[in-house]
Structure formats: C-alpha cells, structure tokens
Amino acid sequence: MNETMRENSPAAEHRWLAVAGLFFKLGAISFGGPAAHIALMEQEAVRKRGWLSREHFLDLLAATNAAWCSLPSSSAMWSAVSAG
C-alpha cells in the first residue's frame, strides 16, 4: 500500500464508502439473478467509474467461475468481493 492510501486516511475511507454505496445500490435495484448482477457490476465498476479494466473484470469473473463451487450466484458474489 502506498503512503497516500493508508487504512485510516480520508482517501481510503472515501474509497470504502464508494464501494459500499455501489454494492448497496446494486443490491437494492437489481433483479434477475446473478447474470443481471454481473452485468450491472461490469457497467458500474468498469464503464462508469473506471475502477477496473474490462480485461481485469473478465479475468476475475473467469477465476470465480473456475472455482470448485462455480454456481452463478457465487460467481457474482466473489467477483464483487475481488473487485472491492
């Protein structure tokens, strides 16, 4: 971790609030199951906010699908955890 992003810094606190706010929004407005959650996560985290590149997002999604418990809902959850 670099000097400017310490755990107790205002920037780190703002980052966690932004991530928490995004996933609260996704949980509140998304219907349609894991496929819809993954699509909304990609739209928000990659296209709108630029937190991840599309390639990195797809790599995280592929890694969660390759896990031994590769259910669609676990893929959505672990993609969210990996991105956050």
N, C-alpha and C positions, 0 to 999 in steps of 0.2 A: 504494500500500500504506500502511495507516495505521501509526501509531507502535507499536501493540501487536503487530503481526504482522510483525516483521522476519524475514528469512530465517533467522537463527541463534537466534531466540527459542525458548524451550521450547514455546510455543503453536504455532508454525509446525512445529516438529519433531513434536509430537504429532499435528497435522493430517495431515502426510505419512505418519506411521506408521498412522494410522487408515485413510487412503485405500489404502495399500499392503496393509494387512491385509484390507480388504474385497475388493479385487480378487484377492488370493491365495485367499481363501475362495471367491469366485465361480469362479475357475479350477479349484479342487480339487473342488467339489461339483456343478458344473453340467454336465449332459449334455443333448443335444437340439438343439444348434446355436445359431445366432445369435438366433433368436426366444426361446429359453429364457434366453440371457444377457441380452437386453434386458429381459425380464420380471423377472428376478432383480435386475438393476441398478435398475430402477424401484422394486421393492419395498424394497430395502435403502437406496438413496440418497434416495428421496422419502418413502416411508411411514414406515420405521423411524427413520431418522436425521435426516430433515428438512434435508438439505444443499441440496436443490433443490426448487423448487415443481414441481408436476406440469406446469404450463404451460411452465416453462423446460426441463424434461426433454424434453417433446414437441417444443419448438422446436429443441433440439439434435439430436434424432433426425430431425426433418424436414430440417434443414440437412445432416446427413450423408447422408440419402437423396437429396438433390438434387445431391450431388457427382457429378462425371463418372464416378467409379468406384463407383457405388452398389450394390455387392454386399452381401448381408446381413451377411456377416462383417465387412466394412469398416465398416458402419454400427454394429455392436456395438462395434468397437474404437474408432472415432472418438467415439462417444458417451461411452465410458469416459474417453478422453483429455480431452474437453471438460469432463466433469464433474469430473475430478480436477484 
